[in-house]
Amino acid sequence: MKCITCKTARASRMALFFVSILMITACGAQNNGAATNKTQVKLSAPPAGGQLAVAVTDAGGAPITDATVSLEGNMNHAGMAPVMTDG
């Protein structure tokens, strides 16, 4: 039998993962008036806590080196502060 804390931690990680995917998808929907080109976003995360790796590539699979990526993780329960990063 798993402890309640373990289940809560797993649920929090899964929620963060899905929120991250939604945020990355939303970033792709912005149009700044420039010509649109097809980009790909690859998101990979370990099954347990750790680093979140994001790769942004063009339609040909080449990395986009001048991309600006922002990520914000919000868990709206007591004691949790938002986590934001730019890169």
Contact map, one row per residue, 1 for C-alpha under 8 A:
111000000000000000000000000000000000000000000000000000000000000000000000000000000000000
111101100000000000000000000000000000000000000000000000000000000000000000000000000000000
111111100000000000000000000000000000000000000000000000000000000000000000000000000000000
011111110000000000000000000000000000000000000000000000000000000000000000000000000000000
001111111000000000000000000000000000000000000000000000000000000000000000000000000000000
011111111100000000000000000000000000000000000000000000000000000000000000000000000000000
011111111110000000000000000000000000000000000000000000000000000000000000000000000000000
000111111111000000000000000000000000000000000000000000000000000000000000000000000000000
000011111111100000000000000000000000000000000000000000000000000000000000000000000000000
000001111111110000000000000000000000000000000001000000000000000000000000000000000000000
000000111111111000000000000000000000000000000000000000000000000000000000000000000000000
000000011111111100000000000000000000000000000000000000000000000000000000001000000000000
000000001111111110000000000000000000000000000001100000000000000000000000000000000000000
000000000111111111000000000000000000000000000000000000000000000000000000000000000000000
000000000011111111100000000000000000000000000000000000000000000000000000000000000000000
000000000001111111110000000000000000000000000000000000000000000000000000111000000000000
000000000000111111111000000000000000000000001000000000000000000000000000000000000000000
000000000000011111111100000000000000000000000000000000000000000000000000000000000000000
000000000000001111111110000000000000000000000000000000000000000000000000100000000000000
000000000000000111111111000000000000000000000000000000000000000000000011100000000000000
000000000000000011111111100000000000000000100000000000000000000000000000000000000000000
000000000000000001111111110000000000000000000000000000000000000000000000000000000000000
000000000000000000111111111000000000000000000000000000000000000000000011000000000000000
000000000000000000011111111100000000000010000000000000000000000000000010000000000000000
000000000000000000001111111110000000000000000000000000000000000000000000000000000000000
000000000000000000000111111111000000000000000000000000000000000000000000000000000000000
000000000000000000000011111111000000000000000000000000000000000000000000000000000000000
000000000000000000000001111111000000000000000000000000000000000000000000000000000000000
000000000000000000000000111111100000000000000000000000000000000000000000000000000000000
000000000000000000000000011111110000000000000000000000000000000000000000000000000000000
000000000000000000000000000011111101000000000000000000000000000000000000000000000000000
000000000000000000000000000001111100000000000000000000000000000000000000000000000000000
000000000000000000000000000000111110000000000000000000000000000000000000000000000000000
000000000000000000000000000000111111000000000000000000000000000000000000000000000000000
000000000000000000000000000000001111100000000000000000000000000000000000000000000000000
000000000000000000000000000000100111110000000000000000000000000000000000000000000000000
000000000000000000000000000000000011111000000000000000000110000000000000000000000000000
000000000000000000000000000000000001111100000000000000000110000000000000000000000000000
000000000000000000000000000000000000111110000000000000011110000000000000000000000000000
000000000000000000000000000000000000011111000000000000111110100000000000000000000000000
000000000000000000000001000000000000001111100000000001111000000000000000000000000000000
000000000000000000000000000000000000000111110000000001110000000000000000000000000000000
000000000000000000001000000000000000000011111000000111100000000000000000000000000000000
000000000000000000000000000000000000000001111100000111000000000000000000000000000000000
000000000000000010000000000000000000000000111110011110000000000000000000000000000000000
000000000000000000000000000000000000000000011111111100000000000000000000000000000000000
000000000000000000000000000000000000000000001111100000000000000000000000000000000000000
000000000100100000000000000000000000000000000111110000000000000000000000000000000000000
000000000000100000000000000000000000000000000111111000000000000000000000000000000000000
000000000000000000000000000000000000000000001101111100000000000000000000000000000000000
000000000000000000000000000000000000000000001100111110000000000000000000000000000000000
000000000000000000000000000000000000000000111100011111000000000000000000000000000000000
000000000000000000000000000000000000000000111000001111100000000000000000000000000000000
000000000000000000000000000000000000000011110000000111110000000000000000000000000000000
000000000000000000000000000000000000000111100000000011111000001000000000000000000000000
000000000000000000000000000000000000001111000000000001111100001100100000000000000000000
000000000000000000000000000000000000001110000000000000111111111100000000000000000000000
000000000000000000000000000000000000111100000000000000011111111100000000000000000000000
000000000000000000000000000000000000111100000000000000001111110000000000000000000000000
000000000000000000000000000000000000000000000000000000001111110000000000000000000000000
000000000000000000000000000000000000000100000000000000001111111000000000000000000000000
000000000000000000000000000000000000000000000000000000001111111100000000000000000000000
000000000000000000000000000000000000000000000000000000111100111110000000000000000000000
000000000000000000000000000000000000000000000000000000011100011111100000000000000000000
000000000000000000000000000000000000000000000000000000000000001111100000000000000000000
000000000000000000000000000000000000000000000000000000000000000111110000000000000000000
000000000000000000000000000000000000000000000000000000010000000111111000000000000000000
000000000000000000000000000000000000000000000000000000000000000001111100000000000000011
000000000000000000000000000000000000000000000000000000000000000000111110000000000000011
000000000000000000000000000000000000000000000000000000000000000000011111000000000001111
000000000000000000010011000000000000000000000000000000000000000000001111100000000001110
000000000000000000010010000000000000000000000000000000000000000000000111110000000111100
000000000000000100110000000000000000000000000000000000000000000000000011111000000111000
000000000000000100000000000000000000000000000000000000000000000000000001111100011110000
000000000001000100000000000000000000000000000000000000000000000000000000111110011100000
000000000000000000000000000000000000000000000000000000000000000000000000011111010000000
000000000000000000000000000000000000000000000000000000000000000000000000001111110000000
000000000000000000000000000000000000000000000000000000000000000000000000000111110000000
000000000000000000000000000000000000000000000000000000000000000000000000000011111000000
000000000000000000000000000000000000000000000000000000000000000000000000011111111100000
000000000000000000000000000000000000000000000000000000000000000000000000011000111110000
000000000000000000000000000000000000000000000000000000000000000000000001111000011111000
000000000000000000000000000000000000000000000000000000000000000000000001110000001111100
000000000000000000000000000000000000000000000000000000000000000000000111100000000111110
000000000000000000000000000000000000000000000000000000000000000000000111000000000011111
000000000000000000000000000000000000000000000000000000000000000000011110000000000001111
000000000000000000000000000000000000000000000000000000000000000000011100000000000000111
